[in-house]
């Protein structure tokens, strides 16, 4: 099970599946919250993930298996709701507090 300490996160990927733009809204919100911590938040298609650049990936639960296949060494954090999901707080707090995140 991949694990990373939040203090080691430099880039956070929000992976989507050519949807209605809800994941772009998630990326924008997290970009605003995490920019002061030096985190680059990127929004990409789940099929465009690469293991080389993906260390932490937030994606809808329905896409998490695809994300694991395209970026098997990344920490994949699934979420269920595009607004107010606890997974967003979990990732943000791990980055801010330097605690571990795991798939």
Residue frames as a rotation matrix with the C-alpha (Angstrom) as fourth column:
UNK 1
0.580 0.814 0.000 0.00
0.814 -0.580 0.000 0.00
0.000 0.000 -1.000 0.00
UNK 2
-0.217 -0.697 0.684 1.66
0.639 -0.631 -0.440 3.26
0.738 0.342 0.582 -1.12
UNK 3
0.623 0.299 -0.722 2.26
0.759 -0.453 0.467 5.83
-0.188 -0.840 -0.510 1.64
UNK 4
-0.195 -0.691 0.696 3.69
0.609 -0.641 -0.467 9.37
0.769 0.333 0.546 1.63
UNK 5
-0.299 0.047 -0.953 4.24
0.844 -0.452 -0.287 11.94
-0.445 -0.891 0.096 4.33
UNK 6
0.687 0.710 0.156 2.26
0.708 -0.604 -0.367 15.10
-0.167 0.362 -0.917 3.66
UNK 7
0.550 -0.550 -0.628 5.41
-0.183 -0.813 0.552 17.22
-0.815 -0.188 -0.548 4.03
UNK 8
-0.527 -0.771 0.357 6.89
0.153 0.327 0.933 15.37
-0.836 0.546 -0.055 1.01
UNK 9
0.226 0.699 0.678 3.98
0.883 0.147 -0.446 16.20
-0.411 0.700 -0.584 -1.29
UNK 10
-0.706 -0.487 -0.513 4.92
0.180 -0.825 0.536 18.74
-0.685 0.287 0.670 -3.97
UNK 11
-0.769 0.484 -0.418 2.14
-0.592 -0.291 0.752 18.05
0.242 0.826 0.510 -6.44
UNK 12
-0.501 0.729 0.467 -1.45
-0.039 0.520 -0.853 16.93
-0.865 -0.445 -0.232 -6.01
UNK 13
-0.960 0.179 -0.214 -3.26
-0.209 0.049 0.977 15.51
0.185 0.983 -0.010 -9.00
UNK 14
-0.194 0.963 0.188 -7.03
-0.447 0.084 -0.890 15.65
-0.873 -0.257 0.414 -9.36
UNK 15
-0.980 -0.199 0.013 -7.91
-0.097 0.530 0.842 12.91
-0.174 0.824 -0.539 -11.86
UNK 16
-0.137 0.980 -0.146 -11.20
-0.618 -0.200 -0.760 12.96
-0.774 -0.014 0.633 -13.74
UNK 17
-0.592 0.028 0.806 -12.96
0.502 0.795 0.341 11.17
-0.631 0.606 -0.484 -16.57
UNK 18
-0.947 0.154 0.282 -14.06
0.172 -0.501 0.848 13.78
0.272 0.852 0.448 -19.14
UNK 19
-0.335 0.854 -0.397 -17.00
0.928 0.228 -0.293 14.72
-0.160 -0.467 -0.870 -16.97
UNK 20
0.509 0.726 0.462 -18.96
0.761 -0.630 0.153 17.89
0.402 0.274 -0.874 -16.40
UNK 21
0.008 -0.595 0.804 -16.17
0.045 -0.803 -0.595 19.93
0.999 0.041 0.020 -14.82
UNK 22
0.916 0.375 0.142 -16.85
-0.129 -0.062 0.990 19.09
0.380 -0.925 -0.008 -11.18
UNK 23
0.582 -0.765 -0.276 -13.32
0.799 0.475 0.368 17.81
-0.150 -0.435 0.888 -10.71
UNK 24
-0.198 -0.607 0.770 -11.96
0.636 -0.677 -0.371 21.06
0.746 0.416 0.520 -12.18
UNK 25
0.483 0.456 0.748 -13.86
-0.296 -0.719 0.629 22.85
0.824 -0.525 -0.213 -9.43
UNK 26
0.952 -0.210 -0.223 -12.24
0.300 0.499 0.813 20.55
-0.059 -0.841 0.538 -6.84
UNK 27
0.122 -0.972 0.201 -8.81
0.970 0.074 -0.232 21.32
0.211 0.224 0.952 -8.31
UNK 28
-0.051 -0.085 0.995 -9.45
0.199 -0.977 -0.073 25.06
0.979 0.194 0.067 -8.18
UNK 29
0.826 0.429 0.366 -10.60
-0.276 -0.258 0.926 24.92
0.492 -0.866 -0.095 -4.56
UNK 30
0.803 -0.564 -0.193 -7.62
0.546 0.567 0.617 22.84
-0.238 -0.601 0.763 -3.44
UNK 31
0.020 -0.789 0.614 -5.23
0.814 -0.344 -0.468 25.02
0.581 0.509 0.635 -5.45
UNK 32
0.283 0.176 0.943 -6.45
-0.203 -0.950 0.239 28.02
0.937 -0.259 -0.232 -3.46
UNK 33
0.957 0.180 0.229 -6.14
-0.258 0.157 0.953 26.22
0.135 -0.971 0.196 -0.14
UNK 34
0.746 -0.658 0.103 -2.72
0.522 0.673 0.524 24.67
-0.414 -0.337 0.846 -0.76
UNK 35
0.649 -0.516 0.559 -0.84
0.395 -0.400 -0.827 27.26
0.650 0.758 -0.055 -2.81
UNK 36
0.625 -0.406 0.667 0.58
-0.675 -0.710 0.200 28.86
0.392 -0.576 -0.717 0.34
UNK 37
0.600 -0.403 0.691 2.14
-0.331 0.661 0.673 25.48
-0.728 -0.633 0.263 1.17
UNK 38
-0.290 -0.791 -0.538 3.92
-0.809 -0.098 0.580 25.30
-0.512 0.604 -0.611 -2.20
UNK 39
-0.353 0.244 0.903 1.70
0.254 0.954 -0.158 22.54
-0.900 0.173 -0.399 -3.59
UNK 40
-0.778 0.110 -0.618 1.12
-0.617 -0.320 0.719 22.40
-0.118 0.941 0.317 -7.32
UNK 41
-0.193 0.799 0.569 -2.45
-0.036 0.574 -0.818 21.18
-0.981 -0.179 -0.082 -7.97
UNK 42
-0.837 -0.166 -0.521 -2.97
-0.526 -0.017 0.850 19.68
-0.150 0.986 -0.073 -11.42
UNK 43
0.162 0.942 0.293 -6.19
-0.484 0.334 -0.809 18.52
-0.860 -0.011 0.510 -13.08
UNK 44
-0.671 -0.433 -0.602 -5.80
-0.738 0.308 0.601 15.64
-0.075 0.847 -0.526 -15.60
UNK 45
0.433 0.743 -0.510 -7.70
-0.779 0.593 0.203 12.74
0.454 0.310 0.836 -17.10
UNK 46
0.549 -0.185 0.815 -7.30
-0.556 0.647 0.521 9.51
-0.624 -0.740 0.252 -15.14
UNK 47
0.874 -0.195 0.444 -6.02
0.422 0.757 -0.498 7.88
-0.239 0.624 0.744 -18.34
UNK 48
0.630 -0.666 0.400 -3.21
0.009 -0.509 -0.861 10.47
0.777 0.546 -0.315 -18.61
UNK 49
0.828 -0.362 0.427 -1.71
-0.494 -0.112 0.862 9.74
-0.265 -0.925 -0.272 -15.20
UNK 50
0.398 -0.761 -0.513 1.91
-0.166 0.490 -0.856 8.67
0.902 0.426 0.069 -15.24
UNK 51
0.750 -0.146 -0.645 3.67
0.615 0.512 0.600 6.89
0.243 -0.847 0.474 -12.43
UNK 52
-0.249 -0.961 0.124 6.65
0.857 -0.278 -0.434 9.23
0.451 -0.002 0.892 -12.81
UNK 53
-0.724 -0.063 0.687 4.77
-0.042 -0.990 -0.135 12.41
0.689 -0.126 0.714 -11.88
UNK 54
0.318 0.929 0.190 1.88
-0.378 -0.060 0.924 11.12
0.870 -0.365 0.332 -9.76
UNK 55
-0.834 -0.534 -0.142 2.65
-0.066 0.352 -0.934 10.85
0.549 -0.769 -0.328 -6.07
UNK 56
-0.707 0.699 -0.108 -0.79
0.239 0.093 -0.967 11.74
-0.666 -0.709 -0.232 -4.67
UNK 57
-0.871 0.488 0.046 -3.97
-0.036 -0.156 0.987 11.44
0.489 0.859 0.153 -6.74
UNK 58
-0.591 0.805 0.052 -7.46
-0.185 -0.072 -0.980 12.46
-0.785 -0.589 0.192 -5.66
UNK 59
-0.856 0.347 -0.384 -10.10
-0.370 0.107 0.923 10.87
0.362 0.932 0.037 -7.83
UNK 60
0.095 0.965 0.244 -13.74
-0.987 0.058 0.153 9.87
0.133 -0.256 0.958 -7.66
UNK 61
-0.125 -0.136 0.983 -14.17
-0.598 0.801 0.035 6.43
-0.792 -0.583 -0.181 -6.11
UNK 62
0.773 0.535 0.341 -15.51
-0.046 0.583 -0.811 5.07
-0.633 0.611 0.475 -9.42
UNK 63
0.826 -0.528 -0.199 -12.19
-0.323 -0.152 -0.934 5.91
0.463 0.836 -0.296 -11.08
UNK 64
0.484 -0.687 0.542 -9.83
-0.811 -0.119 0.573 4.78
-0.329 -0.717 -0.615 -8.34
UNK 65
0.507 -0.304 0.807 -9.11
0.218 0.950 0.221 1.34
-0.834 0.064 0.548 -9.83
UNK 66
0.808 -0.220 0.547 -8.19
0.536 -0.112 -0.837 2.94
0.245 0.969 0.027 -13.17
UNK 67
0.729 -0.561 0.393 -5.95
-0.592 -0.804 -0.049 5.41
0.344 -0.197 -0.918 -11.34
UNK 68
0.470 -0.552 0.689 -4.19
-0.482 0.493 0.724 2.53
-0.739 -0.673 -0.034 -9.55
UNK 69
0.640 -0.198 0.743 -3.58
0.590 0.746 -0.310 0.85
-0.493 0.636 0.594 -12.89
UNK 70
0.732 -0.337 0.592 -2.07
0.395 -0.498 -0.772 3.93
0.555 0.799 -0.231 -14.55
UNK 71
0.059 -0.721 0.690 -0.10
-0.577 -0.589 -0.566 5.10
0.814 -0.365 -0.451 -11.48
UNK 72
0.528 0.285 -0.800 0.50
0.238 0.855 0.461 2.03
0.815 -0.434 0.384 -9.29
UNK 73
-0.344 -0.721 -0.602 3.07
0.822 0.079 -0.564 3.62
0.455 -0.688 0.565 -6.97
UNK 74
-0.622 0.177 0.763 0.97
-0.219 -0.974 0.047 6.75
0.752 -0.138 0.644 -6.27
UNK 75
-0.850 0.487 -0.200 -1.12
0.308 0.154 -0.939 7.27
-0.426 -0.860 -0.281 -3.18
UNK 76
-0.657 0.718 0.230 -4.67
0.152 -0.172 0.973 7.16
0.738 0.674 0.004 -4.54
UNK 77
-0.884 0.422 -0.200 -7.24
0.119 -0.209 -0.971 8.94
-0.451 -0.882 0.134 -2.36
UNK 78
-0.612 0.720 0.327 -10.80
0.604 0.158 0.781 8.27
0.511 0.675 -0.532 -3.52
UNK 79
-0.884 0.451 -0.121 -13.68
-0.239 -0.660 -0.712 10.64
-0.401 -0.600 0.692 -2.82
UNK 80
-0.524 0.781 0.341 -17.44
0.802 0.587 -0.113 10.25
-0.289 0.214 -0.933 -3.16
UNK 81
0.619 0.772 -0.145 -18.77
0.712 -0.629 -0.311 13.83
-0.331 0.089 -0.939 -3.23
UNK 82
0.042 -0.613 0.789 -17.43
0.814 -0.437 -0.383 16.74
0.580 0.658 0.481 -5.26
UNK 83
0.010 -0.010 1.000 -18.24
-0.347 -0.938 -0.006 19.21
0.938 -0.347 -0.013 -2.48
UNK 84
0.227 0.094 0.969 -17.24
-0.945 -0.220 0.243 18.81
0.236 -0.971 0.039 1.14
UNK 85
0.737 0.010 -0.676 -15.91
-0.012 1.000 0.002 15.27
0.676 0.006 0.737 0.93
UNK 86
0.903 -0.386 0.190 -13.82
-0.216 -0.026 0.976 14.27
-0.372 -0.922 -0.107 3.98
UNK 87
0.529 -0.743 0.410 -11.07
0.829 0.557 -0.060 13.00
-0.184 0.372 0.910 1.63
UNK 88
0.425 -0.355 0.833 -10.23
0.347 -0.786 -0.512 16.61
0.836 0.506 -0.210 0.70
UNK 89
0.756 -0.102 0.647 -9.79
-0.585 -0.548 0.598 17.55
0.294 -0.830 -0.474 4.36
UNK 90
0.860 -0.438 0.263 -7.74
0.221 0.783 0.581 14.40
-0.460 -0.441 0.770 4.95
UNK 91
0.368 -0.741 0.562 -5.28
0.883 0.090 -0.461 15.31
0.291 0.666 0.687 2.18
UNK 92
0.441 -0.153 0.884 -5.14
-0.031 -0.987 -0.156 18.98
0.897 0.041 -0.440 3.16
UNK 93
0.869 -0.069 0.490 -4.49
-0.495 -0.138 0.858 18.16
0.008 -0.988 -0.154 6.83
UNK 94
0.731 -0.647 0.218 -1.77
0.589 0.759 0.277 15.62
-0.344 -0.074 0.936 5.97
UNK 95
0.243 -0.633 0.735 0.02
0.701 -0.409 -0.584 18.26
0.670 0.657 0.344 3.90
UNK 96
0.474 0.024 0.880 -0.37
-0.322 -0.926 0.199 21.03
0.820 -0.378 -0.431 6.48
UNK 97
0.771 -0.061 0.634 0.51
-0.627 0.100 0.773 18.84
-0.111 -0.993 0.039 9.49
UNK 98
-0.179 -0.907 -0.382 3.12
-0.929 0.284 -0.239 16.59
0.325 0.312 -0.893 7.85
UNK 99
-0.061 0.229 0.971 1.27
-0.589 0.778 -0.221 13.36
-0.806 -0.585 0.087 8.60
UNK 100
-0.884 -0.377 0.276 1.12
-0.067 0.686 0.724 10.20
-0.462 0.622 -0.632 6.49
UNK 101
0.162 0.875 -0.456 -1.29
-0.899 -0.060 -0.435 9.60
-0.408 0.480 0.777 3.63
UNK 102
-0.805 -0.412 0.427 -1.89
-0.205 0.868 0.452 6.13
-0.557 0.277 -0.783 2.28
UNK 103
-0.662 0.552 -0.507 -3.98
-0.551 0.099 0.828 4.55
0.508 0.828 0.239 -0.44
